[in-house]
Amino acid sequence: MTTPETPPVPAGLATARPTKDPRAVRQRAILSAAAGFMIPFVAALPFVGGGALSVTWGEMLFAFSAVIGVWGLLWCVVSLGWDRGLRFDPHFVFVPSAAAAILMWMFVYIGPETRTGVLQGWYIVLLFSAGLLSMRGILALNLFMAGGYLGTLQVLVSRGEPISWPFEIGLIIFPFMLFTYFYATVLERLRRDRVEMKTRRNQLSYFALTDPLTDLPNRRRFDDHLLHLSALRSRLGTTYAVALIDVDNFKDINDSLGHDVGDRVLVELAEIVRGALRQSDLAARLGGDEFAILMAETNVAEAKIVLERILREVSSHRFSAPGVQGGQVTVSIGATECEGDEAPKEVLRRADAELYTAKREGRNHLAVSAPRRIEKKQESI
């Protein structure tokens, strides 16, 4: 009847851990609710037609068919994805709960002597909304249930059932509404705790995968994404490019101007790198003044165009950090692309070797390694 929310994750930082399928969760909840509605039928079977219950076998069959039909319809709504269009009911709680209330009115109409048990069963229905509905939403459902219950009693009175309104209102309806108010208070507290826990969980997930200074993914997220691209390479044959970026003489900036200035330089450098990439690319801070870039479905020649632009933008950028002169901050970049089915650590090793080549060639330089498969093809010619 309900589904737990899947915690939102910042864009570009989704983990590889699988999440629960909301459709499957809702389908299981509907099956559980349908099974719960079957319990009264099983319990009432020995008393049907024997005088203990004023219910005929025909009425039992009608009620059973109605229960199967209602929950079957809700199952189809979820299976077809129509529940996603209910903006007023994002957790798919109101509609199933309202359906449960209508079925309960039917039980009261068919077997008036069961009405007290039906009201008690309503609390079980509300448990499906625990942690999902606000107190206002729960009270609205309770008013809907109580209003329909009173309307059903009025119909029963009109057909001659011996129902005492003072008794119903004073000893059943009023205690029911009073208790449901406190019940709603408890469920509201559960909802607030759930929202707080979800927020904390999202924060922990975010900071576990994010560099707190630059707001870029950290080494852990980089390694996860590298493994993901490597798996795509093995399965689909797509290539990817890896680039390592190191700030030239960054230690001198820290020593002469202070770590606060150095941190500001790293923050602005991260903004430059991030702005030069596509949404499908990933830039990460590996630690210190070292950054890395992963470019999916990109060969080294295509990556070189982007990396050369980053090189120019960094060297020409006017950093706002005090004491940093124009052109003082430059970077060296080493890049390569995946070759065959090589391990990710081997791709990183070659990118790191190119980074050292860029450093040896005077810094503020880009060094790339051409794929060996191209070299072999040229040799064969």
Residue pairs with C-beta under 8 A, 6 or more apart in sequence:
1 26
1 29
1 30
1 32
1 33
1 92
1 93
1 96
1 97
1 100
1 125
1 128
1 129
2 26
2 29
2 91
2 92
2 93
2 96
2 128
2 129
2 132
3 22
3 25
3 26
3 29
3 91
3 92
4 20
4 25
4 131
5 91
5 132
5 198
6 19
6 20
6 22
7 198
7 201
7 202
7 205
8 202
9 15
9 202
9 205
9 206
10 206
10 210
12 217
12 279
12 282
13 205
13 206
13 209
13 210
13 217
13 221
15 205
15 209
15 224
16 224
16 227
16 228
23 78
23 79
23 81
26 78
26 83
26 92
27 75
27 78
27 79
29 96
29 128
30 71
30 74
30 75
30 78
30 96
31 71
31 75
33 71
33 96
33 100
33 125
33 128
34 67
34 68
34 71
36 124
37 67
37 71
37 100
37 103
38 67
40 107
40 114
40 117
40 121
41 60
41 63
41 64
41 67
44 53
44 55
44 60
44 111
44 114
45 60
47 53
48 55
48 56
48 57
48 60
49 55
49 56
49 57
53 111
53 113
53 114
54 111
54 112
54 113
55 110
55 111
59 110
59 111
62 110
63 106
63 107
63 110
66 103
66 106
67 103
70 99
70 102
70 103
71 99
74 95
74 96
74 99
77 83
77 95
78 92
83 89
83 92
83 95
86 92
86 95
88 94
89 95
91 129
91 132
91 133
93 128
93 129
93 132
93 133
93 137
94 137
94 141
96 128
97 125
97 126
97 128
97 129
97 141
98 141
98 144
100 122
100 125
101 122
101 125
101 141
101 144
101 145
101 148
102 148
104 118
104 121
104 122
104 125
104 145
104 149
105 148
105 149
105 151
105 152
107 114
107 118
108 114
108 115
108 118
108 149
108 152
108 153
108 156
109 152
109 155
109 156
112 156
112 161
112 163
115 149
115 153
115 172
116 172
118 149
119 149
119 172
119 176
122 142
122 145
122 180
123 180
123 183
126 138
126 141
126 142
126 180
126 183
126 184
126 187
129 137
129 138
129 141
129 187
130 187
130 190
130 191
131 187
131 190
131 191
131 193
131 194
132 191
132 194
133 141
133 187
133 191
134 188
134 191
135 184
135 185
135 187
135 188
138 180
138 183
138 184
138 187
138 188
139 180
139 181
139 184
142 177
142 180
142 181
142 184
146 173
146 176
146 177
149 173
150 173
153 163
153 168
156 163
157 163
157 165
208 220
209 217
209 218
209 220
209 221
209 224
210 216
210 217
210 218
210 221
211 217
211 218
211 284
211 285
213 263
213 266
213 267
213 285
214 266
214 267
214 269
214 270
214 285
215 270
216 270
216 273
216 274
216 283
216 284
216 285
216 291
217 225
217 282
217 283
217 284
217 285
218 284
218 285
218 286
219 284
219 285
219 286
219 287
221 282
221 284
222 282
222 284
222 286
222 292
222 294
223 344
225 282
225 284
225 294
226 242
226 294
226 344
226 347
226 348
227 344
229 238
229 240
229 294
229 296
229 338
229 344
230 240
230 338
230 343
230 344
230 347
232 238
232 240
232 296
233 239
233 240
233 338
233 341
234 341
238 296
238 297
239 297
239 298
239 299
239 337
239 338
240 294
240 295
240 296
240 297
240 298
240 337
240 338
241 293
241 294
241 295
241 298
241 299
241 300
241 302
241 303
241 335
241 336
241 337
241 338
242 292
242 293
242 294
242 295
242 335
242 336
242 337
242 338
242 347
242 348
242 351
243 292
243 293
243 295
243 303
243 307
243 333
243 334
243 335
243 351
244 286
244 290
244 291
244 292
244 333
244 334
244 335
244 348
244 351
244 352
244 354
244 355
245 273
245 290
245 291
245 292
245 293
245 310
245 331
245 332
245 333
245 355
246 289
246 290
246 291
246 331
246 332
246 333
246 355
246 359
247 253
247 265
247 266
247 269
247 289
247 329
247 330
247 331
248 329
248 330
248 331
248 332
248 359
248 363
248 364
249 363
250 262
250 265
250 288
250 289
253 261
253 262
253 265
253 324
253 328
253 329
254 261
254 262
256 323
257 321
257 322
257 323
257 324
261 321
261 322
261 323
261 324
262 289
262 321
264 319
264 320
264 321
265 319
265 321
265 324
265 329
266 285
266 289
268 317
268 319
268 320
268 321
269 291
269 314
269 329
269 331
270 283
270 285
270 291
272 310
272 313
272 314
272 317
273 283
273 291
273 293
273 310
274 283
276 306
276 309
276 310
276 313
277 283
277 293
277 295
277 306
278 295
280 296
280 297
281 293
281 294
281 295
281 296
281 298
282 293
282 294
283 291
283 292
283 293
284 291
284 292
284 293
284 294
285 291
285 292
286 292
293 303
293 307
293 335
295 302
295 303
295 306
298 337
299 337
299 371
300 335
300 336
300 337
300 368
300 369
300 370
300 371
303 335
303 337
303 368
304 335
304 366
304 368
307 333
307 335
307 366
307 368
308 366
310 331
310 333
311 330
311 331
311 333
311 364
311 365
311 366
314 329
314 330
314 331
315 327
315 329
315 330
315 364
316 326
316 327
317 329
318 326
319 328
319 329
330 363
330 364
331 364
332 355
332 358
332 359
332 363
332 364
332 365
332 366
332 367
333 355
333 358
333 365
333 366
333 367
334 351
334 352
334 353
334 354
334 355
334 356
334 357
334 358
334 366
334 367
334 368
335 351
335 354
335 366
335 367
335 368
335 369
336 347
336 350
336 351
336 354
336 368
336 369
337 347
337 371
338 347
339 347
339 371
339 372
339 373
340 373
350 369
351 369
353 369
354 367
354 368
354 369
355 367
357 367
358 365
358 366
358 367
359 365
361 367
